[in-house]
Amino acid sequence: MRFIVSCAATLVLAIALLAACNSNDFVPKKPSVTTADNSNAPQKGQPDGVRRITITELKAEVDKGNVVLVDTRPPEAYALEHAKGAIHMTEAEVEKRSGELPRDKMIVAYCS
């Protein structure tokens, strides 16, 4: 389980870094979704510095159209079931397909 969480956290960080590094004119907006304590600082117990959000916060942002969900599981798992509206992009594809992701929305990757 720790490996899965680490993979998801690494993927989210990689996507954020790729989006930030691939644009000279992109100025990120302040995120509309924050951690439970309304800060963007890393949470206790989260040494990777990747911001976590609750399921409730995620659903609210998805309903508003502010989030793109990226399912990083194997194709077979995605074909069986996935979150409504999620796009499929394996971890190995993230770098070469990062240009497909919008820069004006929060990217949330999941693998479990």
C-alpha positions in Angstrom: 0.0 0.0 0.0 2.9 2.4 0.8 4.3 1.7 -2.6 1.0 2.6 -4.3 0.7 5.8 -2.3 4.3 6.7 -3.1 3.7 6.1 -6.8 0.6 8.3 -6.8 2.4 11.1 -4.9 5.4 10.9 -7.3 3.1 11.0 -10.3 1.3 14.1 -9.1 4.6 15.8 -8.3 6.0 14.9 -11.7 2.9 16.2 -13.5 3.0 19.5 -11.6 6.7 19.9 -12.3 6.3 19.1 -16.0 3.5 21.6 -16.3 5.5 24.3 -14.6 8.7 23.6 -16.5 7.1 23.5 -20.0 5.8 27.0 -20.1 7.5 30.4 -20.1 4.3 32.3 -19.9 2.3 30.2 -17.4 1.7 31.8 -14.0 -0.1 29.3 -11.8 -3.2 30.4 -10.0 -3.6 29.9 -6.4 -5.1 26.4 -6.0 -8.8 26.3 -5.4 -8.5 23.1 -3.3 -6.4 23.1 -0.2 -5.7 20.7 2.6 -8.1 20.3 5.4 -6.3 23.0 7.4 -6.6 25.4 4.5 -2.8 25.7 3.9 -0.6 24.6 1.1 2.2 23.5 3.4 3.1 19.8 3.5 1.0 18.0 6.0 2.5 16.2 9.0 3.4 12.7 8.0 3.7 13.7 4.4 7.5 14.2 3.9 7.1 14.2 0.1 5.5 17.6 0.3 2.6 16.6 -2.0 -0.7 18.1 -1.0 -3.5 15.8 -0.1 -7.2 16.5 -0.4 -10.2 14.7 1.0 -12.7 12.8 -1.1 -15.3 15.4 -0.2 -13.1 18.2 -1.5 -12.2 16.2 -4.6 -15.9 15.5 -5.4 -16.8 19.2 -5.0 -14.0 20.3 -7.3 -14.8 17.6 -9.9 -18.4 18.7 -9.8 -17.3 22.2 -10.6 -15.1 21.1 -13.4 -11.9 22.3 -11.7 -10.1 18.9 -11.7 -8.8 16.4 -14.2 -8.6 12.8 -12.9 -5.8 10.6 -14.3 -6.1 6.9 -13.7 -2.5 5.5 -13.7 -3.4 1.8 -13.2 -2.8 -0.9 -15.9 -5.2 -0.8 -18.9 -7.0 -3.9 -17.7 -7.9 -2.3 -14.4 -9.0 0.9 -16.1 -11.2 -1.1 -18.6 -12.9 -2.9 -15.7 -13.8 0.2 -13.7 -12.6 3.8 -13.3 -13.8 7.1 -11.8 -16.3 8.9 -14.1 -14.5 11.2 -16.5 -11.0 9.9 -15.6 -8.5 9.6 -18.4 -6.1 6.7 -18.6 -2.4 7.4 -18.6 0.0 4.8 -17.1 2.9 6.1 -15.1 5.2 5.2 -18.0 3.2 7.5 -20.3 3.0 10.6 -18.1 6.1 12.3 -19.4 5.4 11.9 -23.1 1.6 12.6 -22.7 1.9 15.5 -20.2 1.0 18.0 -23.0 -2.5 16.5 -23.1 -3.2 17.7 -19.6 -4.7 21.2 -19.1 -2.6 23.8 -17.3 -5.5 25.6 -15.8 -6.9 22.7 -13.7 -5.8 20.6 -10.8 -4.5 17.2 -11.9 -5.3 14.4 -9.6 -3.7 11.0 -10.3 -4.9 7.8 -8.7 -3.8 4.2 -8.9 -6.0 2.3 -6.4 
